[in-house]
Amino acid sequence: MAVTRGQTAVTSGSNSTRSVPSRVVPPVELPADPDRLAREAAARLGWDGVVLPHRKLFGRHVSVVARLRSEAHAERIAIGVEPVTDRATVATWTWPELAATAPPTAVRVVGVLAVARHWRTGMAAVVPFARYGEAAMVLPTSAALSHDYVDNCLPRARAYGLGVVTAAEDATTELDLASRVDRITLGEDPVSRWINEMAYEQLLALEAPAPAE
């Protein structure tokens, strides 16, 4: 027998069933928009860089913190190579026969942040980026006040070297777990180069002057 959403089916040992309302737990809401929380979290983590607007990378919603490499950026301007966001093209830059002629990496990714309502969502979003550098997630304080968070989230976050910043209802943030930098990370590969190009594009867009009317 189909059960109406928000109700629980109860059987009495016969073929008949009845339904009673189940307790509906309201979803945990973010206390502010993701971009604001990401900026606050980056400051708490001590990440020195520009917090780029929240975006989707590899199907995951994240905020990249990056810094412009001045010399590399100047070289890119001199050779006329703007940010390249086509993944297939960027992948060729790591080929041995093309590596010597590939444009220099114009930004340094300081870290990647995921702002989420639940630690499982945040961890799923940010763990792939932890292979290349610092990574952290921002969670509502209420989501961190549970046995599930203490027993399951924190051990996994420590294992992956993730940082955790909590955000209270008034949007004030607090560092709950610092990210760990003493871990093995992957070197430059097609994925990291593409992430750098995407960050390069965003960084230049932020610094570009508004078009004249």
C-alpha positions in Angstrom: 0.0 0.0 0.0 1.3 3.4 -0.9 2.1 5.7 2.0 1.6 9.4 1.8 4.9 11.3 2.1 5.5 12.3 5.8 3.6 9.3 7.1 4.7 5.8 8.3 2.8 2.6 7.5 1.8 0.5 10.4 0.6 -3.1 10.1 -1.4 -5.1 12.6 -0.6 -8.6 11.4 -3.4 -8.7 8.9 -3.5 -7.5 5.3 -4.8 -4.1 6.4 -2.5 -1.2 7.0 -2.9 2.2 8.4 -0.7 5.2 8.4 0.4 7.6 11.1 2.2 10.9 10.7 6.0 10.5 11.1 8.2 13.2 12.6 9.4 15.6 9.9 12.8 17.1 10.6 13.2 20.5 9.0 16.3 20.8 6.8 19.3 22.6 8.1 19.7 26.0 6.4 22.8 28.0 5.7 23.0 31.2 7.8 24.3 33.2 4.8 25.0 32.9 1.1 27.9 30.5 0.2 30.2 33.2 -1.2 30.1 35.2 2.1 30.6 32.0 4.2 33.5 31.0 2.0 35.2 34.3 2.5 34.8 34.1 6.2 36.1 30.5 6.3 39.2 31.3 4.2 40.1 34.0 6.7 39.6 31.6 9.6 41.8 29.0 7.8 44.5 31.6 7.2 44.4 31.1 3.4 46.0 34.1 1.7 44.3 34.6 -1.6 41.2 35.8 -3.4 38.1 33.8 -2.7 36.5 33.2 -6.1 32.7 33.1 -6.6 31.0 29.8 -5.8 30.9 27.6 -8.9 30.5 24.0 -10.1 33.7 22.1 -11.0 33.4 18.4 -11.9 29.7 18.5 -10.8 30.7 19.8 -7.3 29.8 23.2 -5.9 33.0 24.7 -4.5 34.8 28.0 -4.0 38.4 28.2 -5.1 40.9 30.4 -3.3 43.7 31.5 -5.6 46.5 34.0 -6.1 47.8 35.4 -9.3 51.4 34.5 -10.3 52.5 37.9 -11.5 55.5 36.8 -13.7 53.6 34.0 -15.3 50.6 36.3 -15.9 52.9 38.8 -17.6 54.3 36.1 -19.8 50.8 34.9 -20.7 50.0 38.5 -21.8 53.2 38.7 -23.8 52.6 35.5 -25.7 48.9 36.3 -26.1 47.5 33.3 -24.2 44.4 34.1 -22.2 42.7 31.5 -19.8 41.9 28.3 -21.7 38.9 26.5 -20.2 38.6 23.7 -22.8 39.6 20.5 -20.9 40.7 18.6 -24.0 43.1 21.4 -25.0 44.5 21.9 -21.5 45.1 18.1 -21.2 47.5 18.3 -24.1 49.7 20.7 -22.1 50.9 17.8 -19.9 51.9 15.6 -22.9 55.7 15.1 -22.9 56.0 16.4 -26.5 54.0 19.6 -25.7 55.0 20.3 -22.1 57.9 22.5 -23.1 55.7 24.8 -25.2 52.7 24.9 -22.8 51.9 28.3 -21.3 52.9 28.8 -17.7 50.5 28.2 -14.8 49.3 31.7 -14.1 47.7 31.2 -10.7 48.4 29.3 -7.5 45.4 27.6 -6.0 45.7 28.1 -2.2 42.8 25.9 -1.4 39.3 24.7 -2.3 36.2 25.2 0.0 32.8 23.5 0.0 29.9 25.2 1.7 27.3 22.6 2.6 24.3 21.9 4.9 25.6 18.5 5.9 29.1 17.1 6.3 28.6 14.2 3.9 27.6 16.6 1.1 30.6 18.9 1.9 33.0 16.0 2.1 31.8 14.5 -1.2 32.3 17.9 -2.9 35.8 18.8 -1.6 37.7 15.5 -1.1 38.6 15.1 -4.8 40.4 18.5 -4.6 42.3 17.5 -1.5 44.6 15.4 -3.7 46.2 18.6 -5.0 46.3 20.9 -2.0 44.5 22.3 1.0 40.7 21.7 1.2 38.0 22.5 3.7 34.3 22.5 4.2 32.0 25.1 5.9 29.0 23.7 7.8 26.2 25.2 9.9 27.1 25.0 13.6 23.9 23.0 14.2 25.1 20.3 11.7 28.2 19.9 13.8 26.4 19.4 17.1 25.7 15.7 16.7 27.3 12.3 17.5 27.3 11.6 13.8 29.6 14.6 13.2 31.9 13.7 16.1 32.0 9.9 15.4 32.0 9.9 11.6 32.8 13.3 10.2 35.9 14.3 12.2 37.8 11.0 11.8 37.3 11.1 8.0 38.2 14.8 7.8 41.4 14.2 9.7 42.2 11.2 7.4 41.8 13.3 4.3 43.5 16.4 5.9 40.4 18.5 5.5 39.7 21.6 7.5 36.2 22.3 9.0 34.8 25.7 9.7 31.4 26.1 11.4 28.9 29.0 10.8 26.5 30.0 13.5 23.0 31.4 12.9 24.3 34.9 12.8 26.8 33.9 10.2 29.8 34.2 12.5 32.4 31.5 11.8 34.7 29.4 13.9 37.5 27.1 13.0 36.7 23.6 14.2 39.5 21.7 12.5 42.5 23.0 10.7 43.4 21.6 7.3 46.5 19.5 7.3 49.3 20.3 4.8 51.8 17.6 5.8 50.3 15.0 3.4 51.2 13.6 0.0 49.6 15.4 -2.9 49.6 14.8 -6.6 51.8 16.8 -8.9 50.6 18.8 -11.9 48.3 16.8 -14.1 45.5 17.5 -16.6 43.0 18.0 -13.8 45.1 20.4 -11.8 46.0 22.4 -14.9 42.4 22.8 -15.8 41.4 23.8 -12.3 44.1 26.5 -12.5 42.8 27.8 -15.8 39.3 28.0 -14.5 40.6 29.9 -11.5 42.7 32.1 -13.8 39.6 33.0 -15.8 37.6 33.9 -12.7 40.4 35.9 -11.2 40.8 38.0 -14.3 37.1 38.5 -14.5 37.1 39.9 -11.0 39.9 42.3 -11.7 38.6 43.5 -15.1 37.2 47.0 -15.1 33.5 47.4 -15.7 32.7 48.0 -19.4 32.1 51.6 -20.4 28.5 52.5 -21.4 
